[in-house]
Amino acid sequence: MIKQTVEISAEPVHLASRMGQLVFQRKDKVVGQTACEDVGMVVVDHPQTTYTHQALSQLAASDAVLVICGDNHMPIAMMLPLADHTQIVWRVHDQIELAKPMRKQLWRQLVVAKIFNQAMNLPEEYPARSALLAMSRRVKSGDPENLEAQAAKTYWSNWLWPEEFRRDSDQEGVNSFLNYGYAIVRAAVARAIVSAGLMPCLGLHHCNRSNHFCLADDLIEPWRPFVDDRVREMWRAGYDTLNQPAKAELLKLLEMSVMLGGEKGPLMVAMHRFVGSLVRCYSGESKTLEVPVSCS
């Protein structure tokens, strides 16, 4: 089932829970409601939003993630459910015990998928597309040549052509659209990781000791080009300010269909299948990730 994404930004509401329903109230009047079990993510971007403990508890019990935006309207925190998984101890054990060669092979697969999807975001006639496809075939275990960074330089210099563009997460404009899209997809990845009984802090490649979501930052890589493609479409359609309508349009990313393992399906469903393939690699049942593939 496709989970809903709820955004609260235009007006403040009070979130409560009643008989399994997430209830939206304003001035003691119910303005909307939806079943908690149908909610996958709630994005809160209004500072006057309030919650009952029961509402948060029901969202967590329904495997939903709550994303909080800060004063700059960018996501700064999230509440994830603790996995109610019968094999969580064994899965975390497998995660910790993963051999370094396998860890490096999995990172290679993620980098290859990312560069391939970046290539698919460029027109066939662009020389950069052929260059990226060639790079994706050269990636070795652990990516010792850092082809991920080399590909990024080629990709971003052609991504918005003929308009000039430089990827800089500290800049406004189209860069802020990318930042917001990545943050939302990162939250969806983290939700899938926790739902699978894995520890999001134990990464394959990322290992910053102050980062609680190293694994999410590893696994998001093949999904970034999907954000890039959507942002570019919006930018060319005239969205030039990251306001409420733009954010609502970006959140539709979570409802799009993607190709994974030869099957096309909703992004949120594919995300869980993607993480499920990682679980099989951790346990030794497989050596191959099911990665999302751009259909461009």
Steps between C-alpha positions, in 0.01 A plus 500: 500500500623852414548700819386862517729798553347776712642852490417769757627840394231744383313518832562361850302199620473293814570131437301255707408134474155348531407137437800439272447823308747787479280804564583855389343770715497878476337708775334187642344421162592186305625606155610157380596147595660189356576150622835486680582171330476673161759766586863449402639846575388822667701812411446788745608845383279727711644613835161514671413135436423306819462130574356265755718222632244252369528637146878455500466156657247387238717628215797307636290187548385534138863512378477866393781753515454857626725762336547837674609809304693785658491878469648477150218259399746218438469162681715497815372199695289188471323259728538138393318198642702237685484189286258239634683224318532141617852469354641840597781358718620263228475765232705751696752223574527425125535872434789535746675183382488581129844432351690799363528359144122460484451847646717644222318299234164633618631856492620437144149390400350816649749726320446320169123541533534868590725582203280299263190686614683831467587406141134420428409852614695648207384500133635220281684745274705646787862374504478522881241222502736260322784609729293424811395159370866420436588610854229277646665199335841589645400516868699250707431354842492782755534759218871566570524743207210703641314481172190611690655848540636504143156412367340773713721765341403390150133456590436832671676700230249358249191445717327834436658578162479744325452686830816512712482317832731422790392256769541676835287392795546842664345690210136594446298456183504162332758376754246542780252288301760223478578527874134466591440208265805314627395554863154356436633195314765450772221482756320239287822296478549523877142381554558196278828421681341505844196304378737227379654465847833664410700768679513820291825614665703202369596598147671324213714795392396802706641476853482845661481433874253787551263382224212284622399418141817382326320208336224729373768723347645195325170367372361831379767529228319314216181693585649850471466517120124450536492816713722678246267415214190618685666824613615580148149445365359736761768763444436505127125514564547828688541399865775732622425537874489218753159597633207288614370417148851402389551276803163334445602429140837361611334268751329327207839336450397247763201398287686454170563161340854366466656191344665261742594137441331505160167610649342843505326613816442784749817658639415432865435131425816475290698657784406213732587241235834676449583480871372143509761407239765654727379282788554192281853618424570545872378147573704344219196397294599732216784715375294732283286801589174570321565861402258757355551566130403812312271437203604821320 
